[in-house]
Structures are given as structure tokens and as C-alpha cells.
Amino acid sequence: MLKRLISAAVLSAAIVLPARAEDETLVTFKMLTLDTALELAQLTLEECRNGGYQIAVAVVDRFGNTQVILRDRFAGVHTTETARRKAWSAVSFRTDTLELSKLTEAGEPFSALRFVPNALMAGGGVIVESAGSIVAGVGVSGAPGGDLDDACARVGIEGILDKLEF
């Protein structure tokens, strides 16, 4: 009798457990709130201003959708779109664009990625992570070099680290 009861319980579990996993048709994910995205953009802009740079900064969500764009008064007209594309590229390829700029140079195995529409492989696009997952991307354009754009973005991210779950 006990063997039959155990067998029935194991069989029931085998039938129910896979069905339960299949019933989970929705996924959950984390992304920055608009207020946190705005704070990130403001901190990034402030850091570049402190360096004497007039820039634009864009924050995109984990899917590449624009959340915030700020452009300083004297930043070039091209900087808003450039910042957005850098942020988009970082989250799309899950790699900071300063690194992507090296990986996609002519003759490198990933050079063809430079031809992906909207991709911009120039320094200044940085992913924002929380608990090992990408939650946003920030892109900066207007400092005299991608390395300086990247540095401003990283200071902005440091400013919101306390709000990200680890």
C-alpha cells in the first residue's frame, strides 16, 4: 500500500511540475524608474560640465527605448542622436561602446557590427547593471573624445549605485 502511495505521489509530481513551469507565460525584469534615469542623466551632465564639456546624455531602458535625453546649451546639434545611439548600442550588444569600438575595428572578427542600423561603436555608451542584469544604458556625446564621454557616464552611474539592488 505504501509503495502505491509513493508511486502515485511521484507520478503526480512528474505530471504537475512540468505543467506548472509551462504555465509561467510571463517574465519579470527590472529597469530604472524615470526619476532614477533622470538623476543618472543629470549626474552625468554635471560631471561633464565640471570638466568643461558641453554634452548631451541619453538614458535608455534595457530594451533600448529612450527614457531621458538632456542636451547642454552649447552642445552640438548632433550630440543628442549620437548619445542615444551609443546608449542603444551598449544595451543592444551588452557591451560598453568603448570596448565595442576596439572589437569592431577594420580587420577584427566583429567589424561587420558597425553596419548594424543605429549602432554606433564610439566610446561613451555604458551599460547599467543591477544584480548581474542590464537595467539601462547611458550614452554621452560632446566631450573631446569617447574616453571622456565614457568617464562622465561612469561617474553618473556611480552616483546612483546606492539605488540599484545588489
Number of C-alpha atoms within 10 A of each C-alpha: 6 7 8 9 10 11 12 12 12 12 11 11 12 11 11 12 11 10 11 9 9 9 9 8 6 5 5 4 8 16 19 22 13 13 11 15 25 18 17 27 27 17 22 31 26 19 19 26 15 11 12 10 21 21 27 31 34 33 34 29 25 25 14 19 15 19 20 20 21 19 21 18 9 11 16 14 11 11 23 22 18 24 30 30 28 33 34 32 29 32 26 16 13 17 15 26 31 20 16 23 17 15 16 18 15 11 9 10 10 14 16 12 16 17 10 9 9 14 20 24 26 26 25 33 37 30 30 30 19 16 10 9 14 20 21 28 35 39 35 37 35 26 23 11 12 20 15 19 29 24 19 29 32 21 17 21 24 13 15 15 14 9 10 16 10 9
